[in-house]
Amino acid sequence: MAQRTFTFLGTGTSTGVPMVGCDCSVCTSSDPRNHRYRCAVLVTTPQGNILIDTPPELRLQLLRAKVSYVNAVLFTHYHADHLMGLDDLRPMPRHLGGAVPLYCTTEVERKIRQVFSYAFGSDVENVPAGYLPKLTFQTIDEAPFTVLGQRVVPIPLIHAHFNVLGFRFDDVAYCTDVNKIPKESWPLLEGVRILVLDALRFKPHPGHFSLEEAVEVVQRLRPQKAYFTHMSHDLDHAETNRRLPPGMELAYDGLSFAF
């Protein structure tokens, strides 16, 4: 099988890091691994690029990673830090020759149509190309599906009182924005070789795993490698990594691995 890559475009929590108005040691750090855009990843396959979520810095993320086009987008959920960069997909139809397919639940589709209503009006076909994002929806639920030849297994997760999907690509699983894994989802994570998991901060949080809770999940699943993401300014990259068990580390913007 041809090599695929998994790239972290952003690894920060909803405020990003540095956080506006904060002068803590992480927010003022000179270590680029402490500079975190909002969460997104790019999965590169032989048939094209799959983007997970469209955070507010999407344009900057794609430019920084030298990504020229996106063939499809998967959405974990509809919160602003995972959605509000959607308009940055406007140039993509020129590369694709058509609308960008968005793979999401009906709940997320409703929210996208509401927030970006200007892109779905009755007269959008008369708007010149490039003025509006051209998008088409592919409805997903908890059943596995295929995009660009890649089988994707959705993983239902709990994010406070919100429903969120993680995604598994063969033996790699991406689970952001989660504070509880439902009983029925644990089997979907069995046998993962690489696990990417939410780890917001040291203290408990009602919608995210703390670092300690995330470590406990990794110890239960026992992947070969675990990367933590969706991190706040509580977690200094180098200092926190020194405290983690073997095989676990904080991800950082730009980190990439083959699978």
C-alpha positions as a Markdown table, in Angstrom:
| # | Residue | x | y | z |
|---|---|---|---|---|
| 1 | Met | 0.0 | 0.0 | 0.0 |
| 2 | Ala | 1.2 | 3.5 | -0.9 |
| 3 | Gln | 2.4 | 5.6 | 2.0 |
| 4 | Arg | 0.0 | 8.0 | 3.7 |
| 5 | Thr | 0.8 | 10.8 | 6.0 |
| 6 | Phe | -0.9 | 12.4 | 9.0 |
| 7 | Thr | -0.1 | 16.0 | 9.7 |
| 8 | Phe | -1.1 | 18.2 | 12.7 |
| 9 | Leu | -2.1 | 21.6 | 11.2 |
| 10 | Gly | -3.2 | 22.8 | 14.7 |
| 11 | Thr | -3.0 | 21.4 | 18.2 |
| 12 | Gly | -4.4 | 24.2 | 20.4 |
| 13 | Thr | -7.6 | 24.6 | 22.4 |
| 14 | Ser | -10.4 | 27.0 | 21.4 |
| 15 | Thr | -8.4 | 30.1 | 22.4 |
| 16 | Gly | -5.3 | 29.1 | 20.7 |
| 17 | Val | -1.8 | 29.5 | 22.2 |
| 18 | Pro | -0.6 | 32.1 | 22.8 |
| 19 | Met | -3.9 | 33.3 | 24.2 |
| 20 | Val | -4.9 | 36.9 | 23.8 |
| 21 | Gly | -4.0 | 39.0 | 26.9 |
| 22 | Cys | -1.9 | 36.3 | 28.6 |
| 23 | Asp | 1.8 | 36.7 | 29.5 |
| 24 | Cys | 2.4 | 33.3 | 31.1 |
| 25 | Ser | 5.6 | 31.4 | 30.3 |
| 26 | Val | 3.9 | 29.2 | 27.6 |
| 27 | Cys | 2.2 | 32.1 | 25.9 |
| 28 | Thr | 5.4 | 34.1 | 25.8 |
| 29 | Ser | 7.6 | 31.0 | 25.0 |
| 30 | Ser | 10.1 | 31.2 | 22.2 |
| 31 | Asp | 9.7 | 27.4 | 21.5 |
| 32 | Pro | 7.6 | 27.2 | 18.3 |
| 33 | Arg | 6.1 | 23.9 | 19.6 |
| 34 | Asn | 4.2 | 26.0 | 22.2 |
| 35 | His | 2.6 | 28.1 | 19.4 |
| 36 | Arg | -0.7 | 26.3 | 18.7 |
| 37 | Tyr | -3.4 | 27.1 | 16.1 |
| 38 | Arg | -6.8 | 25.6 | 16.7 |
| 39 | Cys | -7.2 | 21.9 | 16.0 |
| 40 | Ala | -7.1 | 20.4 | 12.5 |
| 41 | Val | -5.2 | 17.6 | 10.8 |
| 42 | Leu | -4.5 | 16.6 | 7.2 |
| 43 | Val | -4.5 | 13.0 | 6.1 |
| 44 | Thr | -2.7 | 12.6 | 2.8 |
| 45 | Thr | -3.6 | 9.6 | 0.7 |
| 46 | Pro | -2.6 | 8.4 | -2.8 |
| 47 | Gln | -5.9 | 9.8 | -4.1 |
| 48 | Gly | -5.7 | 13.2 | -2.4 |
| 49 | Asn | -5.9 | 15.2 | 0.8 |
| 50 | Ile | -8.5 | 14.7 | 3.6 |
| 51 | Leu | -8.9 | 17.6 | 6.0 |
| 52 | Ile | -10.4 | 17.1 | 9.5 |
| 53 | Asp | -12.2 | 20.3 | 10.6 |
| 54 | Thr | -11.9 | 23.9 | 9.4 |
| 55 | Pro | -10.6 | 26.0 | 12.3 |
| 56 | Pro | -10.3 | 29.8 | 12.2 |
| 57 | Glu | -6.7 | 29.8 | 11.1 |
| 58 | Leu | -7.3 | 27.3 | 8.2 |
| 59 | Arg | -5.8 | 29.6 | 5.5 |
| 60 | Leu | -2.6 | 30.1 | 7.6 |
| 61 | Gln | -2.4 | 26.4 | 8.4 |
| 62 | Leu | -2.6 | 25.4 | 4.8 |
| 63 | Leu | 0.0 | 28.0 | 3.7 |
| 64 | Arg | 2.4 | 27.0 | 6.5 |
| 65 | Ala | 2.1 | 23.3 | 5.6 |
| 66 | Lys | 2.4 | 24.1 | 1.8 |
| 67 | Val | -0.9 | 22.4 | 1.1 |
| 68 | Ser | -2.3 | 23.6 | -2.2 |
| 69 | Tyr | -5.6 | 21.8 | -2.2 |
| 70 | Val | -8.1 | 19.8 | -0.1 |
| 71 | Asn | -10.1 | 17.1 | -1.7 |
| 72 | Ala | -12.5 | 16.4 | 1.1 |
| 73 | Val | -13.3 | 17.5 | 4.7 |
| 74 | Leu | -14.5 | 15.5 | 7.7 |
| 75 | Phe | -16.1 | 17.2 | 10.6 |
| 76 | Thr | -15.8 | 16.0 | 14.2 |
| 77 | His | -18.4 | 18.5 | 15.4 |
| 78 | Tyr | -19.6 | 22.1 | 14.9 |
| 79 | His | -18.0 | 24.2 | 17.6 |
| 80 | Ala | -16.5 | 27.5 | 16.4 |
| 81 | Asp | -12.9 | 26.5 | 16.8 |
| 82 | His | -13.5 | 23.5 | 14.5 |
| 83 | Leu | -15.7 | 25.2 | 12.0 |
| 84 | Met | -15.2 | 28.9 | 11.4 |
| 85 | Gly | -12.5 | 28.6 | 8.8 |
| 86 | Leu | -14.8 | 27.0 | 6.3 |
| 87 | Asp | -14.9 | 30.0 | 4.0 |
| 88 | Asp | -11.1 | 29.5 | 3.4 |
| 89 | Leu | -12.1 | 26.6 | 1.2 |
| 90 | Arg | -13.3 | 29.0 | -1.5 |
| 91 | Pro | -10.2 | 28.5 | -3.8 |
| 92 | Met | -10.5 | 24.7 | -3.7 |
| 93 | Pro | -13.2 | 24.1 | -6.4 |
| 94 | Arg | -10.7 | 25.5 | -9.0 |
| 95 | His | -8.4 | 22.6 | -8.2 |
| 96 | Leu | -11.2 | 20.0 | -7.8 |
| 97 | Gly | -13.4 | 21.0 | -10.8 |
| 98 | Gly | -16.4 | 21.1 | -8.5 |
| 99 | Ala | -17.7 | 21.5 | -5.0 |
| 100 | Val | -15.8 | 20.5 | -1.9 |
| 101 | Pro | -17.4 | 17.4 | -0.3 |
| 102 | Leu | -18.1 | 17.8 | 3.4 |
| 103 | Tyr | -18.5 | 14.6 | 5.4 |
| 104 | Cys | -20.5 | 15.3 | 8.5 |
| 105 | Thr | -23.6 | 14.3 | 10.5 |
| 106 | Thr | -27.0 | 15.9 | 9.8 |
| 107 | Glu | -26.6 | 17.9 | 13.1 |
| 108 | Val | -23.3 | 19.4 | 11.8 |
| 109 | Glu | -24.8 | 20.1 | 8.3 |
| 110 | Arg | -27.7 | 22.0 | 9.9 |
| 111 | Lys | -25.2 | 24.2 | 11.8 |
| 112 | Ile | -23.1 | 24.8 | 8.7 |
| 113 | Arg | -26.1 | 25.8 | 6.7 |
| 114 | Gln | -27.1 | 28.2 | 9.5 |
| 115 | Val | -23.8 | 29.8 | 10.2 |
| 116 | Phe | -22.7 | 30.0 | 6.5 |
| 117 | Ser | -26.2 | 30.7 | 5.1 |
| 118 | Tyr | -24.8 | 33.0 | 2.4 |
| 119 | Ala | -23.3 | 30.0 | 0.7 |
| 120 | Phe | -26.6 | 28.2 | 0.4 |
| 121 | Gly | -29.1 | 30.7 | -0.9 |
| 122 | Ser | -31.3 | 30.2 | -3.9 |
| 123 | Asp | -29.3 | 32.5 | -6.0 |
| 124 | Val | -25.8 | 31.1 | -5.3 |
| 125 | Glu | -25.5 | 29.6 | -8.8 |
| 126 | Asn | -25.5 | 33.1 | -10.2 |
| 127 | Val | -22.6 | 34.3 | -8.0 |
| 128 | Pro | -19.2 | 34.5 | -9.9 |
| 129 | Ala | -16.8 | 31.7 | -9.1 |
| 130 | Gly | -14.6 | 32.3 | -6.1 |
| 131 | Tyr | -17.0 | 34.7 | -4.3 |
| 132 | Leu | -18.6 | 31.9 | -2.2 |
| 133 | Pro | -17.5 | 28.5 | -1.0 |
| 134 | Lys | -18.9 | 25.8 | -3.2 |
| 135 | Leu | -19.8 | 22.9 | -0.9 |
| 136 | Thr | -21.7 | 19.6 | -1.1 |
| 137 | Phe | -22.7 | 17.4 | 1.8 |
| 138 | Gln | -22.0 | 13.7 | 2.3 |
| 139 | Thr | -24.0 | 12.6 | 5.3 |
| 140 | Ile | -22.3 | 10.3 | 7.7 |
| 141 | Asp | -23.3 | 8.6 | 11.0 |
| 142 | Glu | -21.7 | 5.9 | 13.0 |
| 143 | Ala | -21.2 | 3.5 | 10.1 |
| 144 | Pro | -17.8 | 3.2 | 8.4 |
| 145 | Phe | -17.5 | 5.0 | 5.1 |
| 146 | Thr | -14.9 | 5.5 | 2.3 |
| 147 | Val | -13.4 | 8.8 | 1.1 |
| 148 | Leu | -10.7 | 9.0 | -1.5 |
| 149 | Gly | -10.3 | 5.2 | -1.3 |
| 150 | Gln | -9.6 | 5.4 | 2.4 |
| 151 | Arg | -11.9 | 3.5 | 4.8 |
| 152 | Val | -12.9 | 5.7 | 7.8 |
| 153 | Val | -14.5 | 4.4 | 11.0 |
| 154 | Pro | -16.4 | 7.0 | 13.0 |
| 155 | Ile | -15.9 | 6.8 | 16.8 |
| 156 | Pro | -18.8 | 8.3 | 18.8 |
| 157 | Leu | -17.4 | 10.4 | 21.7 |
| 158 | Ile | -18.8 | 12.6 | 24.5 |
| 159 | His | -17.7 | 16.2 | 24.8 |
| 160 | Ala | -19.6 | 17.5 | 27.8 |
| 161 | His | -23.2 | 17.3 | 26.5 |
| 162 | Phe | -22.2 | 17.4 | 22.9 |
| 163 | Asn | -21.9 | 14.6 | 20.4 |
| 164 | Val | -18.5 | 14.4 | 18.7 |
| 165 | Leu | -17.0 | 11.9 | 16.2 |
| 166 | Gly | -13.4 | 10.7 | 16.3 |
| 167 | Phe | -12.1 | 9.0 | 13.2 |
| 168 | Arg | -10.1 | 5.9 | 12.7 |
| 169 | Phe | -7.9 | 5.4 | 9.6 |
| 170 | Asp | -6.8 | 1.7 | 9.7 |
| 171 | Asp | -4.6 | 1.6 | 12.8 |
| 172 | Val | -4.5 | 5.3 | 13.5 |
| 173 | Ala | -7.3 | 7.0 | 15.5 |
| 174 | Tyr | -7.9 | 10.7 | 16.0 |
| 175 | Cys | -10.1 | 11.6 | 19.0 |
| 176 | Thr | -10.2 | 15.3 | 19.9 |
| 177 | Asp | -12.7 | 17.2 | 22.1 |
| 178 | Val | -13.6 | 14.3 | 24.4 |
| 179 | Asn | -14.1 | 13.9 | 28.1 |
| 180 | Lys | -15.7 | 10.4 | 28.0 |
| 181 | Ile | -15.5 | 7.4 | 25.7 |
| 182 | Pro | -18.8 | 5.6 | 25.5 |
| 183 | Lys | -18.9 | 1.9 | 26.3 |
| 184 | Glu | -19.7 | 1.0 | 22.7 |
| 185 | Ser | -16.8 | 3.0 | 21.4 |
| 186 | Trp | -14.0 | 1.3 | 23.2 |
| 187 | Pro | -14.0 | -1.7 | 20.9 |
| 188 | Leu | -13.6 | 0.7 | 17.9 |
| 189 | Leu | -10.3 | 1.7 | 19.4 |
| 190 | Glu | -8.9 | -1.7 | 20.0 |
| 191 | Gly | -5.7 | -2.5 | 18.2 |
| 192 | Val | -4.8 | 1.1 | 17.3 |
| 193 | Arg | -1.1 | 1.5 | 16.7 |
| 194 | Ile | -1.2 | 5.3 | 16.9 |
| 195 | Leu | -3.7 | 7.2 | 19.0 |
| 196 | Val | -4.2 | 11.0 | 19.0 |
| 197 | Leu | -6.2 | 12.1 | 22.0 |
| 198 | Asp | -7.5 | 15.2 | 23.6 |
| 199 | Ala | -5.5 | 16.4 | 26.7 |
| 200 | Leu | -6.5 | 20.0 | 27.5 |
| 201 | Arg | -4.6 | 20.7 | 30.8 |
| 202 | Phe | -3.5 | 19.3 | 34.1 |
| 203 | Lys | -6.8 | 20.0 | 36.0 |
| 204 | Pro | -10.0 | 18.2 | 35.2 |
| 205 | His | -12.4 | 19.9 | 32.8 |
| 206 | Pro | -16.1 | 19.2 | 32.1 |
| 207 | Gly | -15.6 | 18.8 | 28.3 |
| 208 | His | -12.1 | 17.6 | 27.8 |
| 209 | Phe | -9.7 | 14.9 | 29.2 |
| 210 | Ser | -7.1 | 16.3 | 31.5 |
| 211 | Leu | -3.6 | 15.1 | 30.8 |
| 212 | Glu | -3.8 | 12.5 | 33.6 |
| 213 | Glu | -7.2 | 11.2 | 32.2 |
| 214 | Ala | -5.7 | 11.0 | 28.7 |
| 215 | Val | -2.7 | 9.0 | 30.0 |
| 216 | Glu | -5.1 | 6.5 | 31.6 |
| 217 | Val | -6.9 | 6.0 | 28.3 |
| 218 | Val | -3.6 | 5.4 | 26.5 |
| 219 | Gln | -2.6 | 2.9 | 29.2 |
| 220 | Arg | -5.8 | 1.0 | 28.7 |
| 221 | Leu | -5.6 | 0.9 | 24.9 |
| 222 | Arg | -1.8 | 0.4 | 24.8 |
| 223 | Pro | -1.0 | 1.8 | 21.3 |
| 224 | Gln | 2.6 | 1.8 | 20.2 |
| 225 | Lys | 2.5 | 5.6 | 20.1 |
| 226 | Ala | 0.2 | 8.3 | 21.5 |
| 227 | Tyr | 0.1 | 12.0 | 20.7 |
| 228 | Phe | -1.9 | 14.5 | 22.8 |
| 229 | Thr | -3.7 | 17.5 | 21.2 |
| 230 | His | -6.2 | 20.3 | 21.8 |
| 231 | Met | -3.9 | 21.7 | 24.5 |
| 232 | Ser | -4.1 | 24.9 | 26.5 |
| 233 | His | -1.4 | 27.1 | 27.7 |
| 234 | Asp | -1.1 | 25.1 | 30.8 |
| 235 | Leu | 1.1 | 22.5 | 29.0 |
| 236 | Asp | 4.6 | 23.6 | 28.2 |
| 237 | His | 5.8 | 21.3 | 25.4 |
| 238 | Ala | 9.3 | 20.3 | 26.6 |
| 239 | Glu | 8.5 | 20.3 | 30.3 |
| 240 | Thr | 5.3 | 18.2 | 29.9 |
| 241 | Asn | 7.0 | 15.7 | 27.6 |
| 242 | Arg | 9.6 | 15.0 | 30.2 |
| 243 | Arg | 6.9 | 14.0 | 32.6 |
| 244 | Leu | 5.0 | 11.6 | 30.3 |
| 245 | Pro | 5.4 | 7.8 | 30.2 |
| 246 | Pro | 7.4 | 6.2 | 27.3 |
| 247 | Gly | 5.5 | 6.2 | 24.0 |
| 248 | Met | 3.4 | 9.3 | 24.8 |
| 249 | Glu | 4.1 | 12.9 | 23.8 |
| 250 | Leu | 2.5 | 16.2 | 23.1 |
| 251 | Ala | 1.8 | 16.8 | 19.4 |
| 252 | Tyr | 2.8 | 20.2 | 17.9 |
| 253 | Asp | 1.7 | 22.2 | 14.9 |
| 254 | Gly | 3.5 | 20.8 | 11.8 |
| 255 | Leu | 4.3 | 17.4 | 13.3 |
| 256 | Ser | 3.8 | 14.6 | 10.7 |
| 257 | Phe | 4.1 | 10.9 | 10.5 |
| 258 | Ala | 3.6 | 8.2 | 7.9 |
| 259 | Phe | 1.2 | 5.3 | 8.3 |
